[in-house]
Amino acid sequence: ERVFNLSKAMSQDGASQFQEVIRQELELSVKKELEKILTTASSHEFEHTKKDLDGFRKLFHRFLQEKGPSIQPYEKIKARGLPDNISSVLNKLVVVKLNGGLGTSMGCKGPKSLIGVRNENTFLDLTVQQIEHLNKTYNTDVPLVLMNSFNTDEDTKKILQKYNHCRVKIYTFNQSRYPRINKESLLPVAKDVSYSGENTEAWYPPGHGDIYASFYNSGLLDTFIGEDNLGATVDLYILNHLMNPPNGKRCEFVMEVTNKTRADVKGGTLTQYEGKLRLVEIAQVPKAHVDEFKSVSKFKIFNTNNLWISLGAVKRLQEQNAIDMEIIVNPKTLDGGLNVIQLETAVGAAIKSFENSLGINVPRSRFLPVKTTSDLLLVMSNLYSLNAGSLTMSEKREFPTVPLVKLGSSFTKVQDYLRRFESIPDMLELDHLTVSGDVTFGKNVSLKGTVIIIANHGDRIDIPPGAVLENKIVSGNLRILDH
């Protein structure tokens, strides 16, 4: 009977109650053992031994209470299934995308979201397609909100006209514009409010942590407050978990995290401190501990910046001036050689200001960062299938992780990168690719295992059309000449 009840308790998510019973029994046992030890103390040792052991008991109690960060496995959330009224749940959703970044790190002049990914589709096209698919499938009206910066606003607004006939309402607001400060004097570089001519470099958008204040100031927060949540690439299971929490207690802030690979060692991680979840970024870690922070075995997860946040909570905290985010000091050198610093914040750092926060460990496929052309190569390749605007890992890929790709400086700019690939190689069986120097790829090249291609200074390597490179190192000079 006892065994049956125990298994029943376990199956009904009684695991935590079971652990609590074990904890209590262990504390009781330790208490008894300490009392036994105390009986061995002589009369003049008794008082200070008792104090020592009482102190130890308190510490031991705390040790038993210590928990890791509140992180739920995605599978557990998915296992709950979806309610019949998923459409009414979707009508509480607002999707906000950060659209303030320029593709400058990849040599582009305009917004990064306008870089082509698949069949002439840009990242923004894919986002609109995803939400349109959602609205058509569930007969809902999920809006898309873009947070632009003064750098991207004009170009984005021109482009938005092409979506007039899509079944998606698109809203935009601008994030703040802050003055850069001189590293030596700590005074603003800007001389006036204009940001053209020589003043162009005097201003900057202060990181995505600015979303709370600028969304609130734009008036859009109040527009949407009747709705309820702010999400990333929409996942119905996570949305359902938020709107219909199993314990009846709503999470105000959910951060999607995923398992670290060697490619993500710099990603921020979650810790639990004073009963609250906190985001720890590499910039906050003292130099002596950076290697420890990067360890894949010590810190197993990192923040994907897919966040689900209650709009009502954002309004409350914004009005109380209670959103607390660590300051990131970002040093830059302007074109004229002047050293400046810009003060930024990260959107995920606010997690500790919200009630009942949660991390959800999602599959790697929910996270597609594109900061470099190496990332771009992955999403343009056959590693991903495109369906209704969503890129998902191809079923033909045997491993759930993406290859580690490092393209050299000849590939940094998008136009150079595109010129060097006649077509994107087949990468389904690739583990690791390193390319350095003047290298070009012909059509229908296949890369498998570990491939390293290094053209020395002054040399050039042309990988011929149809080549299959499996666990190969190619170096020196290889030119295929037309005749």
Secondary structure, DSSP 8 states (H G I E B T S, - for coil): -HHHHHHHHIIIIIHHHHHHHHHHHHHHHHHHHHHHHHHTS-HHHHHHHHHHHHHHHHHHHHHHH-----EEEHHHHHTT---TTHHHHHTTEEEEEEE--BGGGGT-SSBGGGSEEETTEEHHHHHHHHHHHHHHHHT----EEEEE-TTTHHHHHHHHGGGTTSS--EEEEE---EE-EETTT-SBS-SSS--SGGGGGGEE---GGGHHHHHHHHTHHHHHTTS-EEESS--HHHHHHHHS-TTS---SEEEEEEE--GGGTTS-EEEEETTEEEEE-GGGS-GGGHHHHH-TTTS-EEEEEEEEEEHHHHHHHHHTT------EEEEEE-TTS-EEEEEE--GGGGGGGSSS-EEEE--GGG----SSHHHHHHHHSTTEEEETTEEEE-TT-SSSS--EEEE-GGGSSHHHHHHHBSS--B-TTEEEEEEESSEEE-TT-EEEEEEEEEE-TT--EEE-TT-EEEEEEEEE-B-----
